[in-house]
């Protein structure tokens, strides 16, 4: 059976931590930022963790165990 290939889009969007968790960036931080509060924009800067419900699909895209 051939090797699983990593999805190029997922490769750019997700990072694996040392403990095996998958981190993601927040959405809504690219444009139309004038109407968003400074606090909201600041909190969107930080990384989030991938939800438990999506973890299986993301791991499949990243071809990791």
PDB file of N, H, CA, C and O in Angstrom:
ATOM      1  N   UNK A   1       0.841  -1.187   0.000  1.00  0.00           N
ATOM      2  CA  UNK A   1       0.000   0.000   0.000  1.00  0.00           C
ATOM      3  C   UNK A   1       0.892   1.260   0.000  1.00  0.00           C
ATOM      4  O   UNK A   1       1.891   1.302   0.718  1.00  0.00           O
ATOM      5  N   UNK A   2       0.540   2.282  -0.796  1.00  0.00           N
ATOM      6  H   UNK A   2      -0.272   2.248  -1.379  1.00  0.00           H
ATOM      7  CA  UNK A   2       1.375   3.482  -0.842  1.00  0.00           C
ATOM      8  C   UNK A   2       1.281   4.306   0.444  1.00  0.00           C
ATOM      9  O   UNK A   2       0.345   4.157   1.230  1.00  0.00           O
ATOM     10  N   UNK A   3       2.257   5.163   0.636  1.00  0.00           N
ATOM     11  H   UNK A   3       3.018   5.284  -0.002  1.00  0.00           H
ATOM     12  CA  UNK A   3       2.278   6.022   1.816  1.00  0.00           C
ATOM     13  C   UNK A   3       1.160   7.060   1.723  1.00  0.00           C
ATOM     14  O   UNK A   3       0.752   7.457   0.632  1.00  0.00           O
ATOM     15  N   UNK A   4       0.674   7.491   2.882  1.00  0.00           N
ATOM     16  H   UNK A   4       1.005   7.168   3.769  1.00  0.00           H
ATOM     17  CA  UNK A   4      -0.315   8.566   2.940  1.00  0.00           C
ATOM     18  C   UNK A   4       0.400   9.888   2.707  1.00  0.00           C
ATOM     19  O   UNK A   4       1.456  10.138   3.289  1.00  0.00           O
ATOM     20  N   UNK A   5      -0.169  10.729   1.862  1.00  0.00           N
ATOM     21  H   UNK A   5      -1.026  10.526   1.389  1.00  0.00           H
ATOM     22  CA  UNK A   5       0.426  12.039   1.608  1.00  0.00           C
ATOM     23  C   UNK A   5      -0.254  13.094   2.477  1.00  0.00           C
ATOM     24  O   UNK A   5      -1.457  13.032   2.729  1.00  0.00           O
ATOM     25  N   UNK A   6       0.529  14.048   2.922  1.00  0.00           N
ATOM     26  H   UNK A   6       1.506  14.099   2.717  1.00  0.00           H
ATOM     27  CA  UNK A   6       0.015  15.162   3.707  1.00  0.00           C
ATOM     28  C   UNK A   6      -0.719  16.119   2.783  1.00  0.00           C
ATOM     29  O   UNK A   6      -0.238  16.439   1.697  1.00  0.00           O
ATOM     30  N   UNK A   7      -1.887  16.574   3.219  1.00  0.00           N
ATOM     31  H   UNK A   7      -2.279  16.314   4.102  1.00  0.00           H
ATOM     32  CA  UNK A   7      -2.658  17.550   2.456  1.00  0.00           C
ATOM     33  C   UNK A   7      -1.940  18.898   2.506  1.00  0.00           C
ATOM     34  O   UNK A   7      -1.686  19.407   3.597  1.00  0.00           O
ATOM     35  N   UNK A   8      -1.603  19.496   1.343  1.00  0.00           N
ATOM     36  H   UNK A   8      -1.809  19.082   0.457  1.00  0.00           H
ATOM     37  CA  UNK A   8      -0.835  20.746   1.333  1.00  0.00           C
ATOM     38  C   UNK A   8      -1.536  21.907   2.046  1.00  0.00           C
ATOM     39  O   UNK A   8      -0.877  22.741   2.668  1.00  0.00           O
ATOM     40  N   UNK A   9      -2.852  21.962   1.957  1.00  0.00           N
ATOM     41  H   UNK A   9      -3.387  21.285   1.451  1.00  0.00           H
ATOM     42  CA  UNK A   9      -3.605  23.033   2.621  1.00  0.00           C
ATOM     43  C   UNK A   9      -3.555  22.894   4.129  1.00  0.00           C
ATOM     44  O   UNK A   9      -3.422  23.884   4.848  1.00  0.00           O
ATOM     45  N   UNK A  10      -3.664  21.649   4.613  1.00  0.00           N
ATOM     46  H   UNK A  10      -3.772  20.844   4.029  1.00  0.00           H
ATOM     47  CA  UNK A  10      -3.623  21.386   6.050  1.00  0.00           C
ATOM     48  C   UNK A  10      -2.228  21.625   6.607  1.00  0.00           C
ATOM     49  O   UNK A  10      -2.070  22.069   7.745  1.00  0.00           O
ATOM     50  N   UNK A  11      -1.226  21.330   5.802  1.00  0.00           N
ATOM     51  H   UNK A  11      -1.354  20.969   4.879  1.00  0.00           H
ATOM     52  CA  UNK A  11       0.171  21.512   6.202  1.00  0.00           C
ATOM     53  C   UNK A  11       0.448  22.978   6.541  1.00  0.00           C
ATOM     54  O   UNK A  11       1.218  23.282   7.452  1.00  0.00           O
ATOM     55  N   UNK A  12      -0.199  23.887   5.787  1.00  0.00           N
ATOM     56  H   UNK A  12      -0.825  23.640   5.047  1.00  0.00           H
ATOM     57  CA  UNK A  12      -0.003  25.321   6.001  1.00  0.00           C
ATOM     58  C   UNK A  12      -0.800  25.857   7.192  1.00  0.00           C
ATOM     59  O   UNK A  12      -0.431  26.874   7.780  1.00  0.00           O
ATOM     60  N   UNK A  13      -1.881  25.180   7.545  1.00  0.00           N
ATOM     61  H   UNK A  13      -2.180  24.354   7.067  1.00  0.00           H
ATOM     62  CA  UNK A  13      -2.810  25.712   8.541  1.00  0.00           C
ATOM     63  C   UNK A  13      -2.661  25.154   9.948  1.00  0.00           C
ATOM     64  O   UNK A  13      -3.079  25.796  10.911  1.00  0.00           O
ATOM     65  N   UNK A  14      -2.077  23.982  10.083  1.00  0.00           N
ATOM     66  H   UNK A  14      -1.737  23.460   9.301  1.00  0.00           H
ATOM     67  CA  UNK A  14      -1.983  23.334  11.390  1.00  0.00           C
ATOM     68  C   UNK A  14      -0.541  23.028  11.758  1.00  0.00           C
ATOM     69  O   UNK A  14       0.292  22.761  10.892  1.00  0.00           O
ATOM     70  N   UNK A  15      -0.255  23.071  13.072  1.00  0.00           N
ATOM     71  H   UNK A  15      -0.932  23.288  13.775  1.00  0.00           H
ATOM     72  CA  UNK A  15       1.064  22.691  13.556  1.00  0.00           C
ATOM     73  C   UNK A  15       0.914  21.704  14.693  1.00  0.00           C
ATOM     74  O   UNK A  15      -0.020  21.795  15.490  1.00  0.00           O
ATOM     75  N   UNK A  16       1.828  20.769  14.765  1.00  0.00           N
ATOM     76  H   UNK A  16       2.587  20.695  14.117  1.00  0.00           H
ATOM     77  CA  UNK A  16       1.836  19.779  15.839  1.00  0.00           C
ATOM     78  C   UNK A  16       2.712  20.271  16.980  1.00  0.00           C
ATOM     79  O   UNK A  16       3.805  20.788  16.751  1.00  0.00           O
ATOM     80  N   UNK A  17       2.236  20.111  18.206  1.00  0.00           N
ATOM     81  H   UNK A  17       1.348  19.691  18.392  1.00  0.00           H
ATOM     82  CA  UNK A  17       3.038  20.475  19.373  1.00  0.00           C
ATOM     83  C   UNK A  17       3.874  19.276  19.786  1.00  0.00           C
ATOM     84  O   UNK A  17       3.701  18.179  19.255  1.00  0.00           O
ATOM     85  N   UNK A  18       4.759  19.480  20.713  1.00  0.00           N
ATOM     86  H   UNK A  18       4.900  20.372  21.144  1.00  0.00           H
ATOM     87  CA  UNK A  18       5.610  18.408  21.199  1.00  0.00           C
ATOM     88  C   UNK A  18       4.844  17.324  21.926  1.00  0.00           C
ATOM     89  O   UNK A  18       5.266  16.168  21.951  1.00  0.00           O
ATOM     90  N   UNK A  19       3.708  17.697  22.525  1.00  0.00           N
ATOM     91  H   UNK A  19       3.365  18.636  22.506  1.00  0.00           H
ATOM     92  CA  UNK A  19       2.894  16.723  23.268  1.00  0.00           C
ATOM     93  C   UNK A  19       1.878  16.012  22.377  1.00  0.00           C
ATOM     94  O   UNK A  19       1.123  15.162  22.849  1.00  0.00           O
ATOM     95  N   UNK A  20       1.860  16.364  21.076  1.00  0.00           N
ATOM     96  H   UNK A  20       2.474  17.054  20.693  1.00  0.00           H
ATOM     97  CA  UNK A  20       0.959  15.683  20.141  1.00  0.00           C
ATOM     98  C   UNK A  20      -0.357  16.392  19.879  1.00  0.00           C
ATOM     99  O   UNK A  20      -1.202  15.884  19.143  1.00  0.00           O
ATOM    100  N   UNK A  21      -0.536  17.568  20.477  1.00  0.00           N
ATOM    101  H   UNK A  21       0.151  17.981  21.074  1.00  0.00           H
ATOM    102  CA  UNK A  21      -1.752  18.343  20.218  1.00  0.00           C
ATOM    103  C   UNK A  21      -1.597  19.072  18.893  1.00  0.00           C
ATOM    104  O   UNK A  21      -0.482  19.302  18.426  1.00  0.00           O
ATOM    105  N   UNK A  22      -2.724  19.433  18.291  1.00  0.00           N
ATOM    106  H   UNK A  22      -3.631  19.247  18.670  1.00  0.00           H
ATOM    107  CA  UNK A  22      -2.691  20.153  17.019  1.00  0.00           C
ATOM    108  C   UNK A  22      -3.202  21.565  17.252  1.00  0.00           C
ATOM    109  O   UNK A  22      -4.285  21.768  17.802  1.00  0.00           O
ATOM    110  N   UNK A  23      -2.400  22.544  16.822  1.00  0.00           N
ATOM    111  H   UNK A  23      -1.521  22.379  16.376  1.00  0.00           H
ATOM    112  CA  UNK A  23      -2.744  23.944  17.004  1.00  0.00           C
ATOM    113  C   UNK A  23      -3.219  24.540  15.684  1.00  0.00           C
ATOM    114  O   UNK A  23      -2.829  24.097  14.604  1.00  0.00           O
ATOM    115  N   UNK A  24      -4.073  25.558  15.799  1.00  0.00           N
ATOM    116  H   UNK A  24      -4.390  25.918  16.676  1.00  0.00           H
ATOM    117  CA  UNK A  24      -4.627  26.221  14.623  1.00  0.00           C
ATOM    118  C   UNK A  24      -4.671  27.720  14.875  1.00  0.00           C
ATOM    119  O   UNK A  24      -4.629  28.180  16.016  1.00  0.00           O
ATOM    120  N   UNK A  25      -4.756  28.465  13.788  1.00  0.00           N
ATOM    121  H   UNK A  25      -4.790  28.091  12.861  1.00  0.00           H
ATOM    122  CA  UNK A  25      -4.902  29.912  13.906  1.00  0.00           C
ATOM    123  C   UNK A  25      -6.387  30.255  13.919  1.00  0.00           C
ATOM    124  O   UNK A  25      -7.218  29.494  13.423  1.00  0.00           O
ATOM    125  N   UNK A  26      -6.702  31.408  14.491  1.00  0.00           N
ATOM    126  H   UNK A  26      -6.027  32.026  14.893  1.00  0.00           H
ATOM    127  CA  UNK A  26      -8.087  31.869  14.520  1.00  0.00           C
ATOM    128  C   UNK A  26      -8.478  32.487  13.176  1.00  0.00           C
ATOM    129  O   UNK A  26      -7.637  33.033  12.463  1.00  0.00           O
ATOM    130  N   UNK A  27      -9.737  32.395  12.852  1.00  0.00           N
ATOM    131  H   UNK A  27     -10.420  31.951  13.431  1.00  0.00           H
ATOM    132  CA  UNK A  27     -10.276  33.013  11.643  1.00  0.00           C
ATOM    133  C   UNK A  27     -10.637  34.476  11.947  1.00  0.00           C
ATOM    134  O   UNK A  27     -10.537  34.920  13.090  1.00  0.00           O
ATOM    135  N   UNK A  28     -11.053  35.208  10.925  1.00  0.00           N
ATOM    136  H   UNK A  28     -11.134  34.847   9.996  1.00  0.00           H
ATOM    137  CA  UNK A  28     -11.551  36.592  11.035  1.00  0.00           C
ATOM    138  C   UNK A  28     -10.475  37.597  11.445  1.00  0.00           C
ATOM    139  O   UNK A  28     -10.776  38.566  12.142  1.00  0.00           O
ATOM    140  N   UNK A  29      -9.241  37.385  11.031  1.00  0.00           N
ATOM    141  H   UNK A  29      -8.997  36.597  10.464  1.00  0.00           H
ATOM    142  CA  UNK A  29      -8.164  38.317  11.384  1.00  0.00           C
ATOM    143  C   UNK A  29      -7.488  38.885  10.141  1.00  0.00           C
ATOM    144  O   UNK A  29      -6.426  39.499  10.251  1.00  0.00           O
ATOM    145  N   UNK A  30      -8.082  38.694   8.953  1.00  0.00           N
ATOM    146  H   UNK A  30      -8.945  38.195   8.864  1.00  0.00           H
ATOM    147  CA  UNK A  30      -7.394  39.100   7.736  1.00  0.00           C
ATOM    148  C   UNK A  30      -7.827  40.460   7.182  1.00  0.00           C
ATOM    149  O   UNK A  30      -6.982  41.216   6.701  1.00  0.00           O
ATOM    150  N   UNK A  31      -9.102  40.785   7.237  1.00  0.00           N
ATOM    151  H   UNK A  31      -9.788  40.172   7.628  1.00  0.00           H
ATOM    152  CA  UNK A  31      -9.559  42.073   6.699  1.00  0.00           C
ATOM    153  C   UNK A  31     -10.814  42.526   7.422  1.00  0.00           C
ATOM    154  O   UNK A  31     -11.355  41.799   8.255  1.00  0.00           O
ATOM    155  N   UNK A  32     -11.280  43.741   7.102  1.00  0.00           N
ATOM    156  H   UNK A  32     -10.840  44.332   6.425  1.00  0.00           H
ATOM    157  CA  UNK A  32     -12.404  44.409   7.791  1.00  0.00           C
ATOM    158  C   UNK A  32     -12.113  44.459   9.295  1.00  0.00           C
ATOM    159  O   UNK A  32     -12.917  44.016  10.115  1.00  0.00           O
ATOM    160  N   UNK A  33     -10.959  45.004   9.629  1.00  0.00           N
ATOM    161  H   UNK A  33     -10.306  45.364   8.962  1.00  0.00           H
ATOM    162  CA  UNK A  33     -10.530  45.023  11.023  1.00  0.00           C
ATOM    163  C   UNK A  33     -10.917  46.312  11.751  1.00  0.00           C
ATOM    164  O   UNK A  33     -10.789  46.393  12.973  1.00  0.00           O
ATOM    165  N   UNK A  34     -11.391  47.320  11.010  1.00  0.00           N
ATOM    166  H   UNK A  34     -11.495  47.254  10.018  1.00  0.00           H
ATOM    167  CA  UNK A  34     -11.701  48.616  11.638  1.00  0.00           C
ATOM    168  C   UNK A  34     -12.899  48.525  12.579  1.00  0.00           C
ATOM    169  O   UNK A  34     -12.932  49.214  13.599  1.00  0.00           O
ATOM    170  N   UNK A  35     -13.862  47.704  12.262  1.00  0.00           N
ATOM    171  H   UNK A  35     -13.835  47.145  11.434  1.00  0.00           H
ATOM    172  CA  UNK A  35     -15.046  47.605  13.117  1.00  0.00           C
ATOM    173  C   UNK A  35     -14.873  46.646  14.289  1.00  0.00           C
ATOM    174  O   UNK A  35     -15.732  46.578  15.168  1.00  0.00           O
ATOM    175  N   UNK A  36     -13.777  45.911  14.307  1.00  0.00           N
ATOM    176  H   UNK A  36     -13.079  45.966  13.593  1.00  0.00           H
ATOM    177  CA  UNK A  36     -13.515  44.975  15.401  1.00  0.00           C
ATOM    178  C   UNK A  36     -12.718  45.679  16.493  1.00  0.00           C
ATOM    179  O   UNK A  36     -11.839  46.494  16.212  1.00  0.00           O
ATOM    180  N   UNK A  37     -13.037  45.355  17.727  1.00  0.00           N
ATOM    181  H   UNK A  37     -13.752  44.693  17.955  1.00  0.00           H
ATOM    182  CA  UNK A  37     -12.358  46.001  18.851  1.00  0.00           C
ATOM    183  C   UNK A  37     -10.917  45.510  18.962  1.00  0.00           C
ATOM    184  O   UNK A  37     -10.567  44.442  18.461  1.00  0.00           O
ATOM    185  N   UNK A  38     -10.104  46.301  19.619  1.00  0.00           N
ATOM    186  H   UNK A  38     -10.389  47.169  20.026  1.00  0.00           H
ATOM    187  CA  UNK A  38      -8.690  45.963  19.800  1.00  0.00           C
ATOM    188  C   UNK A  38      -8.554  44.664  20.586  1.00  0.00           C
ATOM    189  O   UNK A  38      -7.703  43.830  20.275  1.00  0.00           O
ATOM    190  N   UNK A  39      -9.380  44.498  21.590  1.00  0.00           N
ATOM    191  H   UNK A  39     -10.070  45.176  21.843  1.00  0.00           H
ATOM    192  CA  UNK A  39      -9.347  43.294  22.426  1.00  0.00           C
ATOM    193  C   UNK A  39      -9.669  42.051  21.589  1.00  0.00           C
ATOM    194  O   UNK A  39      -9.018  41.014  21.717  1.00  0.00           O
ATOM    195  N   UNK A  40     -10.680  42.178  20.734  1.00  0.00           N
ATOM    196  H   UNK A  40     -11.208  43.020  20.630  1.00  0.00           H
ATOM    197  CA  UNK A  40     -11.090  41.059  19.879  1.00  0.00           C
ATOM    198  C   UNK A  40      -9.976  40.685  18.906  1.00  0.00           C
ATOM    199  O   UNK A  40      -9.681  39.505  18.715  1.00  0.00           O
ATOM    200  N   UNK A  41      -9.362  41.689  18.296  1.00  0.00           N
ATOM    201  H   UNK A  41      -9.601  42.647  18.451  1.00  0.00           H
ATOM    202  CA  UNK A  41      -8.273  41.447  17.344  1.00  0.00           C
ATOM    203  C   UNK A  41      -7.068  40.830  18.045  1.00  0.00           C
ATOM    204  O   UNK A  41      -6.419  39.938  17.497  1.00  0.00           O
ATOM    205  N   UNK A  42      -6.769  41.295  19.238  1.00  0.00           N
ATOM    206  H   UNK A  42      -7.295  42.019  19.683  1.00  0.00           H
ATOM    207  CA  UNK A  42      -5.645  40.772  20.012  1.00  0.00           C
ATOM    208  C   UNK A  42      -5.865  39.302  20.366  1.00  0.00           C
ATOM    209  O   UNK A  42      -4.943  38.492  20.268  1.00  0.00           O
ATOM    210  N   UNK A  43      -7.073  38.964  20.773  1.00  0.00           N
ATOM    211  H   UNK A  43      -7.822  39.622  20.853  1.00  0.00           H
ATOM    212  CA  UNK A  43      -7.381  37.575  21.143  1.00  0.00           C
ATOM    213  C   UNK A  43      -7.397  36.642  19.936  1.00  0.00           C
ATOM    214  O   UNK A  43      -7.189  35.438  20.087  1.00  0.00           O
ATOM    215  N   UNK A  44      -7.640  37.176  18.749  1.00  0.00           N
ATOM    216  H   UNK A  44      -7.809  38.154  18.626  1.00  0.00           H
ATOM    217  CA  UNK A  44      -7.604  36.366  17.528  1.00  0.00           C
ATOM    218  C   UNK A  44      -6.177  36.073  17.077  1.00  0.00           C
ATOM    219  O   UNK A  44      -5.950  35.194  16.247  1.00  0.00           O
ATOM    220  N   UNK A  45      -5.214  36.817  17.630  1.00  0.00           N
ATOM    221  H   UNK A  45      -5.398  37.532  18.305  1.00  0.00           H
ATOM    222  CA  UNK A  45      -3.812  36.640  17.276  1.00  0.00           C
ATOM    223  C   UNK A  45      -3.267  35.302  17.760  1.00  0.00           C
ATOM    224  O   UNK A  45      -2.490  34.648  17.065  1.00  0.00           O
ATOM    225  N   UNK A  46      -3.681  34.904  18.959  1.00  0.00           N
ATOM    226  H   UNK A  46      -4.313  35.435  19.524  1.00  0.00           H
ATOM    227  CA  UNK A  46      -3.140  33.700  19.582  1.00  0.00           C
ATOM    228  C   UNK A  46      -3.636  32.423  18.926  1.00  0.00           C
ATOM    229  O   UNK A  46      -4.690  32.401  18.290  1.00  0.00           O
ATOM    230  N   UNK A  47      -2.862  31.366  19.089  1.00  0.00           N
ATOM    231  H   UNK A  47      -2.006  31.385  19.605  1.00  0.00           H
ATOM    232  CA  UNK A  47      -3.235  30.067  18.538  1.00  0.00           C
ATOM    233  C   UNK A  47      -4.296  29.407  19.404  1.00  0.00           C
ATOM    234  O   UNK A  47      -4.357  29.628  20.613  1.00  0.00           O
ATOM    235  N   UNK A  48      -5.136  28.589  18.764  1.00  0.00           N
ATOM    236  H   UNK A  48      -5.087  28.409  17.782  1.00  0.00           H
ATOM    237  CA  UNK A  48      -6.130  27.806  19.474  1.00  0.00           C
ATOM    238  C   UNK A  48      -5.828  26.335  19.273  1.00  0.00           C
ATOM    239  O   UNK A  48      -4.946  25.967  18.497  1.00  0.00           O
ATOM    240  N   UNK A  49      -6.565  25.506  19.978  1.00  0.00           N
ATOM    241  H   UNK A  49      -7.281  25.806  20.609  1.00  0.00           H
ATOM    242  CA  UNK A  49      -6.388  24.075  19.838  1.00  0.00           C
ATOM    243  C   UNK A  49      -7.517  23.533  18.965  1.00  0.00           C
ATOM    244  O   UNK A  49      -8.638  24.038  19.014  1.00  0.00           O
ATOM    245  N   UNK A  50      -7.228  22.517  18.175  1.00  0.00           N
ATOM    246  H   UNK A  50      -6.317  22.107  18.135  1.00  0.00           H
ATOM    247  CA  UNK A  50      -8.245  21.910  17.314  1.00  0.00           C
ATOM    248  C   UNK A  50      -9.255  21.188  18.200  1.00  0.00           C
ATOM    249  O   UNK A  50      -8.879  20.464  19.122  1.00  0.00           O
ATOM    250  N   UNK A  51     -10.529  21.390  17.915  1.00  0.00           N
ATOM    251  H   UNK A  51     -10.834  21.979  17.166  1.00  0.00           H
ATOM    252  CA  UNK A  51     -11.602  20.782  18.683  1.00  0.00           C
ATOM    253  C   UNK A  51     -11.534  19.261  18.610  1.00  0.00           C
ATOM    254  O   UNK A  51     -11.113  18.692  17.603  1.00  0.00           O
ATOM    255  N   UNK A  52     -11.953  18.616  19.690  1.00  0.00           N
ATOM    256  H   UNK A  52     -12.295  19.078  20.508  1.00  0.00           H
ATOM    257  CA  UNK A  52     -11.928  17.154  19.796  1.00  0.00           C
ATOM    258  C   UNK A  52     -12.717  16.491  18.656  1.00  0.00           C
ATOM    259  O   UNK A  52     -12.333  15.429  18.166  1.00  0.00           O
ATOM    260  N   UNK A  53     -13.814  17.121  18.242  1.00  0.00           N
ATOM    261  H   UNK A  53     -14.126  17.984  18.640  1.00  0.00           H
ATOM    262  CA  UNK A  53     -14.666  16.579  17.180  1.00  0.00           C
ATOM    263  C   UNK A  53     -13.967  16.582  15.818  1.00  0.00           C
ATOM    264  O   UNK A  53     -14.250  15.734  14.972  1.00  0.00           O
ATOM    265  N   UNK A  54     -13.057  17.532  15.607  1.00  0.00           N
ATOM    266  H   UNK A  54     -12.826  18.222  16.294  1.00  0.00           H
ATOM    267  CA  UNK A  54     -12.357  17.662  14.323  1.00  0.00           C
ATOM    268  C   UNK A  54     -10.984  16.994  14.303  1.00  0.00           C
ATOM    269  O   UNK A  54     -10.348  16.908  13.253  1.00  0.00           O
ATOM    270  N   UNK A  55     -10.538  16.531  15.443  1.00  0.00           N
ATOM    271  H   UNK A  55     -11.055  16.601  16.296  1.00  0.00           H
ATOM    272  CA  UNK A  55      -9.187  16.001  15.588  1.00  0.00           C
ATOM    273  C   UNK A  55      -8.890  14.841  14.647  1.00  0.00           C
ATOM    274  O   UNK A  55      -7.818  14.794  14.043  1.00  0.00           O
ATOM    275  N   UNK A  56      -9.822  13.912  14.517  1.00  0.00           N
ATOM    276  H   UNK A  56     -10.692  13.951  15.008  1.00  0.00           H
ATOM    277  CA  UNK A  56      -9.623  12.725  13.675  1.00  0.00           C
ATOM    278  C   UNK A  56      -9.422  13.123  12.216  1.00  0.00           C
ATOM    279  O   UNK A  56      -8.533  12.596  11.547  1.00  0.00           O
ATOM    280  N   UNK A  57     -10.238  14.044  11.720  1.00  0.00           N
ATOM    281  H   UNK A  57     -10.960  14.472  12.264  1.00  0.00           H
ATOM    282  CA  UNK A  57     -10.143  14.488  10.320  1.00  0.00           C
ATOM    283  C   UNK A  57      -8.847  15.247  10.047  1.00  0.00           C
ATOM    284  O   UNK A  57      -8.226  15.073   8.999  1.00  0.00           O
ATOM    285  N   UNK A  58      -8.449  16.084  10.992  1.00  0.00           N
ATOM    286  H   UNK A  58      -8.954  16.225  11.844  1.00  0.00           H
ATOM    287  CA  UNK A  58      -7.223  16.871  10.817  1.00  0.00           C
ATOM    288  C   UNK A  58      -6.009  15.944  10.815  1.00  0.00           C
ATOM    289  O   UNK A  58      -5.094  16.120  10.010  1.00  0.00           O
ATOM    290  N   UNK A  59      -6.000  14.963  11.708  1.00  0.00           N
ATOM    291  H   UNK A  59      -6.743  14.820  12.361  1.00  0.00           H
ATOM    292  CA  UNK A  59      -4.884  14.009  11.752  1.00  0.00           C
ATOM    293  C   UNK A  59      -4.797  13.223  10.453  1.00  0.00           C
ATOM    294  O   UNK A  59      -3.702  12.898   9.992  1.00  0.00           O
ATOM    295  N   UNK A  60      -5.942  12.918   9.865  1.00  0.00           N
ATOM    296  H   UNK A  60      -6.831  13.182  10.239  1.00  0.00           H
ATOM    297  CA  UNK A  60      -5.983  12.198   8.594  1.00  0.00           C
ATOM    298  C   UNK A  60      -5.399  13.062   7.482  1.00  0.00           C
ATOM    299  O   UNK A  60      -4.667  12.559   6.629  1.00  0.00           O
ATOM    300  N   UNK A  61      -5.716  14.364   7.482  1.00  0.00           N
ATOM    301  H   UNK A  61      -6.310  14.773   8.175  1.00  0.00           H
ATOM    302  CA  UNK A  61      -5.169  15.285   6.486  1.00  0.00           C
ATOM    303  C   UNK A  61      -3.662  15.472   6.637  1.00  0.00           C
ATOM    304  O   UNK A  61      -2.937  15.625   5.654  1.00  0.00           O
ATOM    305  N   UNK A  62      -3.210  15.455   7.891  1.00  0.00           N
ATOM    306  H   UNK A  62      -3.800  15.330   8.689  1.00  0.00           H
ATOM    307  CA  UNK A  62      -1.780  15.618   8.150  1.00  0.00           C
ATOM    308  C   UNK A  62      -1.013  14.306   8.016  1.00  0.00           C
ATOM    309  O   UNK A  62       0.216  14.289   8.095  1.00  0.00           O
ATOM    310  N   UNK A  63      -1.735  13.217   7.815  1.00  0.00           N
ATOM    311  H   UNK A  63      -2.733  13.231   7.751  1.00  0.00           H
ATOM    312  CA  UNK A  63      -1.149  11.875   7.669  1.00  0.00           C
ATOM    313  C   UNK A  63      -0.269  11.539   8.867  1.00  0.00           C
ATOM    314  O   UNK A  63       0.810  10.964   8.720  1.00  0.00           O
ATOM    315  N   UNK A  64      -0.750  11.911  10.066  1.00  0.00           N
ATOM    316  H   UNK A  64      -1.626  12.378  10.185  1.00  0.00           H
ATOM    317  CA  UNK A  64      -0.012  11.592  11.291  1.00  0.00           C
ATOM    318  C   UNK A  64      -0.837  10.636  12.147  1.00  0.00           C
ATOM    319  O   UNK A  64      -2.047  10.506  11.965  1.00  0.00           O
ATOM    320  N   UNK A  65      -0.170   9.977  13.073  1.00  0.00           N
ATOM    321  H   UNK A  65       0.813  10.083  13.221  1.00  0.00           H
ATOM    322  CA  UNK A  65      -0.855   8.984  13.909  1.00  0.00           C
ATOM    323  C   UNK A  65      -1.409   9.574  15.166  1.00  0.00           C
ATOM    324  O   UNK A  65      -2.012   8.861  15.968  1.00  0.00           O
TER     325      UNK A  65
END
